[in-house]
Amino acid sequence: MVGTITGGSAATATPVRVGGLSFAVPDGFQPGTSELSLGQGWTYSAVRAGAGVERPSAVVLARADLSSVVPEEIISALFASSINGLLPSLQIGRSRTRSMVGGGEQRRLEVQYAVSRGAPFHGTVMVLTRSLPAAGLLVVLGDDTLTAGTIDGVLDSARWLR
């Protein structure tokens, strides 16, 4: 099954299911792992290859098995590793909350950090909650080639299935 991601021009996307969470990942991303993954323990990860560099140009990360349904608690746990310098030059931007289609809430948080010297990544961390556990995390990060349309396309496609 192929979906469509909007945001600029239409592109095909692959539907992904992680636990009770469904979302679409645009063409060009391949399932795989990356050292850019904000730590270990992700249920799903996909990378988009970078042009002429060893690191990917973008990553999508997800999990839907978090026992907390308090967004602030989940965000604090996610970024705790920055205290040890594991997310150099971490900058957390604005946060916004909105309702999800089919129930639940999304808390979106803009982030930026240095993947390596002179190589900033930017994107959005989204905490997905609902009335019953478990909560989820959906993250889209990348270099300057990652557009707001791609980020929004992935995040806007997120739905709870059960």
N, C-alpha and C positions, 0 to 999 in steps of 0.2 A: 504494500500500500504506500502510495506517495502522496504527501500533502503539499500545500503551498504556503510559503512564508511571504507575507507582504512587508512593505517598507521600502519604497522605491520601486524597483521593478520586481515583478513576480519571479520567484525561483522555486524549484522543486525542493522538497525536504523529506527526510526520512522520519517517520514516527518512531518514538522511543518510549518504552514503558519501564519505569523503575518503581517497583512495589505498586502502590496505588496511584502513582503520578504518571501522567502522559505528557509528552512535549514533542516538538519537531526540531530536528537538527538539519540545517541547510546542506545542500550538496557541497562537496569540497572538504567536509569534515570526515575523518575516518576514526572508528573506535580505536582507542589506544591509550597509552599512559604518557605522562609527561612529568618532568621535574618541576613544572610550573603549577602543580596541582593544589597549592595551598595545603599541603600535607597529604597524609595517607587516609585510606578508608572510604574512598568514593566508590559508590556502587556502579556508576557509569562515568566514563570519560571519553572524550573524542578530541582529536587535534586536527588543525588545518596546517598543512606544511607551509613553512616560510620560504620565501624566494632566496635561495643561495645562503641560507643560514642553517645552523644545526637545530636551533630551537624552533618550535612551531610559531606560526603567526597568530594563532588563536586557539583557545581551548574551551570546551563545554564540560562542566562537571555537574553531577547530580547524585543525590541520595534522598530517600524518602522513608527513613527508619529512625528518625530522631524522637526520643521519648518526651522531650519537652515540647510544649505548644506555646511557649513564651518567646517571641521573636528576639527580645533583648538578650535573653539567656543564650540562645543559639548563636547570635552574632558574637557575643563575648567569647564563647568557647571557640568559635572559628578563628578569631583573630588573636587568641591568647599567645600563639606562637610568635607573634610580632614582638613580644616583650624580649624574646631571646635573639632578636635580630634576624629571624627567618623570613621576614617580609620586609626587606630594606626599603626605606623611604615610603612606607605605607601612608597613604592619604585617604581618609574616608570623607566622602562628599555628602551631598544631600540625601535624605531618606524620604521616601514617600510610601504611603499605604493605600491600597485599593482593594476592592472586593473582587473575588474570582468568579468567573462564570461557573455555575454549578455548585457554588458555596465555597466558603473559606476566604482567607485574606492573603494578600501578598504584601510583603514589606521589601521594597527595593532600595538598595544602598549602593551608591556609586563609589568605586574604589580605584586606586591607582597605586602601583608599587614598582620598584626597580627589579626586573628579572635578572639583570646583570648591569654592570657599569654602562651608563648611557643607553639602556634599553628598557624604557618604562612600558608597563602593560596597564591598560585601563579596562574598565568594564563595569558590570553590575552583579552584585550578589543578591539573590532573591530568596527570602525565607517564606515558605508557604505553610500556612497553618489552617486548621479546620477545627470543628468542635471536638473531634476525637483524635487521640494520638494515632498515627505518628505524623510529625511535621516533616517537611522536606526542605532541601536546599537545591537551588539551581543557579549555577554560576556561569557567566560568559565573560571571558577575558581575552585581550589580544593587544597586538601592537597597533601602530597608526593605521594599518590597513583594515582594522575591524571597525565597521560603521555602526552608528546608532540604529539603523534599520535592521541590521543583522541581530544585534543584541535584543531589540524590541521584538523582532520576529520570533526568536526562540522563547523569550519570556512570556510574550502574549499568547503563545500556543499552549502554555501549561494548563492542565486540567487534572482534578482529582477524579479518579474512575470509580472509587468506592468509598 
